[in-house]
Amino acid sequence: MNPFFLLLLCAAIIHAQPGSPTAPLEVLRDLTSEKALKGYSTACDKACAVIADSLPSALYYAKTGNFQFWDTKQSDLTPVCRVEPSSSEEVSFVLKTLIDTKCHFAVKSGGHDRTPGSSNADGGVTIDLVRMNEVQVAKDRKSVKIGAGLRWGDLYIALEKEGLMVVGGRVAGVGVGGLTLGGGLSFFVNRHGCACDNVLSYEIVLPDASIANVTHSSNPDLYRSLRGAGASNFGIVTYFTMESFVPPNPAGIWGGQKVFPWEKLSQYLQLNYNFTTNSMELDPDVAAWNSFAYIQAYDSWFGGAQMRHITHTNASTWPEAFQPYQELEGVPQAISIDIKPVSNITLEIDELVPSGYRNIYGTFTYRPSVELEAKVLNIFREEASPVKNMTGFVPAVTIQPISYAAIEKMKKRGGNALGLADNANEGPLMIINTSWVWKDASDDERSYAAYHRFMEKAEATAKEMGVWHPYKYINYAETTQDVWSGVGGDNLRELRRMQRIVDPEGVFTKGGLASGYFKLNELPEGGKRTKEECGGVGDRWETDL
Ligand SMILES: Cc1cc2nc3c(=O)[nH]c(=O)nc-3n(C[C@H](O)[C@H](O)[C@H](O)COP(=O)(O)OP(=O)(O)OC[C@H]3O[C@@H](n4cnc5c(N)ncnc54)[C@H](O)[C@@H]3O)c2cc1C
């Protein structure tokens, strides 16, 4: 494995898992019968028994079968059982069983979240969407219905056979579910916005176990909420229908990778600043991110640029926007340019590093500033150095610019829940993703401590310099971070109100049965909300779904 590529990644990733065979649809039995619920020691033992009774070929006890998570902190947890439903009806049955038996649960798509409990339920039931892996291209080829358990690599392979593409993730093993519900930064963000901005409809099992199809016209408020705040807050999304398009170059997209030694840092940061504030806004077909990392094998610190262009068709020349990177001297053995299908790019990234590591991701946002980046990277080295000998340690700071043009695209069909497009003339913005990777649980304490010291100092510096922005990208956030303040007061009030309306019993709240991940609301007092608490808009719905 070429360690230079580690610079170009957010963190380690696992190999894509093949989907399990689809189970035949069972006749769903009456789960509330006395017979089904008698004689079990815990609520989740009961739930598993009821599910096993009706969906025997979809149920697994403990960790048998094909069950993998990207991060070992998540895979270390042991659910009483896990279930792999194959349809919205089966998801609905499973959810109703869990509510009736009061068993706590978690929902898993690609399993790439880093926080224990967010997509695996210790001592509970994990709903693994792995069998929800259909790809159905519409007759007019303008949209694709996608199962929520599919991974991006498998989706791109299926779409490329059809000569189509969608806006999605950049690493094959990541799930369509989590990435799309949190936003979704992609190679196409500058031209089309985030993955969530390109979802036309959501099939969802709501917290009362009913199945709904949510579109901009059927329920604009819930539709908007699902576009960025949708993970584990409003129910279980089973299918996404996404806009599809014919890719501009059937051969794939242009990619350039170049690694720079730390001595070139000030010139490199200046290039990034010029790109972000100028070329990125002029050329809608570019995408880029920059990673700064410590590589144990070399005992050295490097910076690396990942550059993409979706319409540049010459594999041996550099697009104009990236020519300054071509000119700056890099590490000779770590420079490459090529044109490849999106599926290959995402699979290549996926294969470079194995699963089986412990990871933290954390994030904050700021306005372009060479001075801040230089200070942040100094703090990064200061705080990562004392723990640099931890087994398997790869600390990295990845910086992704979000253009004004990309934020404008977030206004499509009533906008999204990220809140950025609600601000006048927003952008360009810089999103930091700190990824901290290590091997042994015995290093957890000092790893977390060093990570927190770095993030606190880095964010405080951005505030002192007046370039800090309150937004925090939920897909990169660490569990202690406040991801909601930055979406804007009115937007947040609306998201919380929608969550209360959709989920009056608080199933998907902090303290509810599905309590992992970033929650909009806490479990209501007494476990049930009043009509007034739901905004006084009827028993449950403001509008009919
Ligand atoms: C190696 C790597 C590469 C990444 N690359 C990118 C990238 O290119 N662009 C980007 O924007 N982000 C990227 N991310 C961040 C990624 O988008 C988030 O970590 C995302 O949450 C992962 O989704 P998942 O389905 O794989 O994870 P999971 O752990 O399965 O799910 C994450 C959360 O979403 C909830 N959830 C998942 N599916 C559903 C559903 N159908 N209904 C309701 N809730 C659901 C889960 O319950 C869980 O709480 C990357 C992360 C990693 C680790």
The ligand as an SDF file (V2000), in Angstrom:
LIG
                    3D

 53 58  0  0  0  0  0  0  0  0999 V2000
  -14.2710    6.4270    4.4880 C   0  0  0  0  0  0  0  0  0  0  0  0
  -15.3320    7.4830    4.4900 C   0  0  0  0  0  0  0  0  0  0  0  0
  -15.5520    8.2220    3.3390 C   0  0  0  0  0  0  0  0  0  0  0  0
  -16.5300    9.2170    3.3220 C   0  0  0  0  0  0  0  0  0  0  0  0
  -16.7380    9.9440    2.1780 N   0  0  0  0  0  0  0  0  0  0  0  0
  -17.6930   10.9130    2.1640 C   0  0  0  0  0  0  0  0  0  0  0  0
  -17.9580   11.6860    0.9830 C   0  0  0  0  0  0  0  0  0  0  0  0
  -17.3530   11.4950   -0.0660 O   0  0  0  0  0  0  0  0  0  0  0  0
  -18.9030   12.6520    1.0540 N   0  0  0  0  0  0  0  0  0  0  0  0
  -19.6110   12.8980    2.1900 C   0  0  0  0  0  0  0  0  0  0  0  0
  -20.4520   13.7930    2.1840 O   0  0  0  0  0  0  0  0  0  0  0  0
  -19.4060   12.1720    3.3090 N   0  0  0  0  0  0  0  0  0  0  0  0
  -18.4720   11.1970    3.3230 C   0  0  0  0  0  0  0  0  0  0  0  0
  -18.2680   10.4690    4.4660 N   0  0  0  0  0  0  0  0  0  0  0  0
  -19.1100   10.7100    5.6440 C   0  0  0  0  0  0  0  0  0  0  0  0
  -20.3890    9.8600    5.4990 C   0  0  0  0  0  0  0  0  0  0  0  0
  -21.2670   10.5400    4.6260 O   0  0  0  0  0  0  0  0  0  0  0  0
  -21.1020    9.6580    6.8560 C   0  0  0  0  0  0  0  0  0  0  0  0
  -20.2450    9.0330    7.7620 O   0  0  0  0  0  0  0  0  0  0  0  0
  -22.3940    8.8380    6.6740 C   0  0  0  0  0  0  0  0  0  0  0  0
  -23.1740    8.9340    7.8440 O   0  0  0  0  0  0  0  0  0  0  0  0
  -22.0970    7.3760    6.4020 C   0  0  0  0  0  0  0  0  0  0  0  0
  -23.2560    6.7490    5.9420 O   0  0  0  0  0  0  0  0  0  0  0  0
  -23.4470    5.1700    6.1070 P   0  0  0  0  0  0  0  0  0  0  0  0
  -24.7800    4.8510    5.5850 O   0  0  0  0  0  0  0  0  0  0  0  0
  -22.2770    4.4710    5.5380 O   0  0  0  0  0  0  0  0  0  0  0  0
  -23.3420    5.0130    7.6800 O   0  0  0  0  0  0  0  0  0  0  0  0
  -24.2860    4.3360    8.7940 P   0  0  0  0  0  0  0  0  0  0  0  0
  -23.3600    4.1970    9.9580 O   0  0  0  0  0  0  0  0  0  0  0  0
  -24.9590    3.1300    8.2930 O   0  0  0  0  0  0  0  0  0  0  0  0
  -25.3830    5.4480    9.0720 O   0  0  0  0  0  0  0  0  0  0  0  0
  -25.0710    6.7090    9.6240 C   0  0  0  0  0  0  0  0  0  0  0  0
  -26.3050    7.2520   10.3890 C   0  0  0  0  0  0  0  0  0  0  0  0
  -27.3790    7.4320    9.4740 O   0  0  0  0  0  0  0  0  0  0  0  0
  -28.5300    6.6820    9.9000 C   0  0  0  0  0  0  0  0  0  0  0  0
  -29.1690    6.1080    8.7140 N   0  0  0  0  0  0  0  0  0  0  0  0
  -28.5460    5.4160    7.7280 C   0  0  0  0  0  0  0  0  0  0  0  0
  -29.4420    5.0290    6.8130 N   0  0  0  0  0  0  0  0  0  0  0  0
  -30.6460    5.4600    7.2340 C   0  0  0  0  0  0  0  0  0  0  0  0
  -31.9580    5.3510    6.7030 C   0  0  0  0  0  0  0  0  0  0  0  0
  -32.1650    4.7310    5.5590 N   0  0  0  0  0  0  0  0  0  0  0  0
  -32.9820    5.9270    7.3740 N   0  0  0  0  0  0  0  0  0  0  0  0
  -32.7500    6.5910    8.5420 C   0  0  0  0  0  0  0  0  0  0  0  0
  -31.5210    6.7230    9.0920 N   0  0  0  0  0  0  0  0  0  0  0  0
  -30.4770    6.1560    8.4460 C   0  0  0  0  0  0  0  0  0  0  0  0
  -27.9680    5.5880   10.7870 C   0  0  0  0  0  0  0  0  0  0  0  0
  -28.9450    5.1300   11.7080 O   0  0  0  0  0  0  0  0  0  0  0  0
  -26.7980    6.2730   11.4560 C   0  0  0  0  0  0  0  0  0  0  0  0
  -27.2300    6.9690   12.5870 O   0  0  0  0  0  0  0  0  0  0  0  0
  -17.2990    9.4660    4.4910 C   0  0  0  0  0  0  0  0  0  0  0  0
  -17.0710    8.7140    5.6440 C   0  0  0  0  0  0  0  0  0  0  0  0
  -16.1080    7.7340    5.6530 C   0  0  0  0  0  0  0  0  0  0  0  0
  -15.8700    6.9570    6.9090 C   0  0  0  0  0  0  0  0  0  0  0  0
  1  2  1  0
  2  3  1  0
  2 52  2  0
  3  4  2  0
  4  5  1  0
  4 50  1  0
  5  6  2  0
  6  7  1  0
  6 13  1  0
  7  8  2  0
  7  9  1  0
  9 10  1  0
 10 11  2  0
 10 12  1  0
 12 13  2  0
 13 14  1  0
 14 15  1  0
 14 50  1  0
 15 16  1  0
 16 17  1  0
 16 18  1  0
 18 19  1  0
 18 20  1  0
 20 21  1  0
 20 22  1  0
 22 23  1  0
 23 24  1  0
 24 25  2  0
 24 26  1  0
 24 27  1  0
 27 28  1  0
 28 29  2  0
 28 30  1  0
 28 31  1  0
 31 32  1  0
 32 33  1  0
 33 34  1  0
 33 48  1  0
 34 35  1  0
 35 36  1  0
 35 46  1  0
 36 37  1  0
 36 45  1  0
 37 38  2  0
 38 39  1  0
 39 40  1  0
 39 45  2  0
 40 41  1  0
 40 42  2  0
 42 43  1  0
 43 44  2  0
 44 45  1  0
 46 47  1  0
 46 48  1  0
 48 49  1  0
 50 51  2  0
 51 52  1  0
 52 53  1  0
M  END
$$$$
